[in-house]
C-alpha cells in the first residue's frame, strides 16, 4: 500500500467546499446523480487515505471524480471560492474602522464609483462643449447685424457735432432752443434715439454670449465700473442699465465700447469653439471608452458575485480591460474602424469600450493582412 501524495491530500481537503457549493447550486437531476457519484468516490478516497490503503487505482478513480466535480460547478473552482468568500478590509473611506468585505464586493464598489464619476465628467464636458459652435456663429451674425447700426450712430454723431454740440450736451434737449427747428438736426437726433436701444441691446447680448464661454478660455471678459470715464485701452465692457444715453460723450463711449467688444468677441468665441472641438475629438472619446469598459466590468462583477466566479486574477484583468477600453474609445474618436457608421462617434466610443473584442478583432484582422 502507498500513501497519498501531498497534492492528493491537498486536493482531498479542497473537495469539501467544492461539494458543498455544488450541493447548494445544482438543481438538474442528471447533475445530482453525477454529484452523488462524486461524493461516494470522495468519501471512499478519504477512507482509504485514513486507513493507509491508498492505491494507484483509488488515485485514478479520485482524480477522474474530481474532474467530474470541477465540470459540474464550472466556472467555479477552489480559487474563485476562496477569493469570493475570504474577508478583507473594506478600504471604504466612510466605513467604520475594521469593516470587512470580500474582494469582488470591494472591486464592485470602486468600479461603480469610477463609473459614476466618469458619467458626471463626460456629461458635463458634453454639455459645456455642445453649444460652442452655435455661440460662435451667433456672435458672428450679431456683429454683422450691429456693425451697420454702430456706423449709422457714428454718422449721426458727426452731424450733431457739426451743429455745434459738445460731448457734454444733451442731443434730445439741446441748450440752444433754435437747434430744435433745424430739420437736419432733428432727423439726426431722431435716428440716434431710435438706433441706440438696438445698439445697447445687441452689445449686451454680444457680451453675454462671449462671457458664456469663459470657462473654455480660462479668462473672463471683465465688466467695467459704471459711471467711470471710458478708455479705449480698457479691456472691459460696461453693460447697459436699461436707460438710453442722451449726452453725446456717453453715446460716443457706447459706440467705442461696442467696437472694442466686437473686435475681441469673435477671437474669444472662436478659441472656445476650437477648445471645445479638441475636447470632443480627444478627451471625450477617452472618457466614453473608459465609461463603456467600466460599465462592462460592473456588469461582469455583478455576475461573478452571483456565481462566486471571481478569481484571484480578475482584478488585473478588469484593470487591463478598462485601459483597453480607453484605447478603443480613442481609436473611434479619431475616426477609427467604424467611421462610416451612422451612429454618433460618442456612442461608438462607448460601445467600443463596452465591447472591446470586436474592435481589437478588427485591428488583428488588419494587422494580419499587412503581414
Secondary structure, 3 states (H helix, E strand, C coil): CECCCHHHHHHHHHHHHHHHHHHHHCCCHHHHHHHHHHHHHHHHHHHHHHCCCECHHHHHHHHHHHHHHHHHHCCCCHHHHHHHHCCEECCCCCCCCCCEECHHHHHHHHHHHHHHHHHHHHHHHHHHHHCHHHHHHHHHHHHHHHHHHHHHHHHHHHHHHHCCCCCCCECCCCCCHHHHHCHHHHHHHHHHHHHHHHHHHHHHHHHHHHHCCHHHHCCCCCECCCCCCCCCCCCCECCCCCCCCCEHHHHHHHHHHHHHHHHHHHHHHHHHHHHHHHHHHHHHHHHHHHHHHHHHHHHHHHHHHHHCCCCCCHHHHHHHHHHHHHHHHHHHHCCCCCCCCCCCHHHHHHHHHHCHHHHHHHHHHHHHHHC
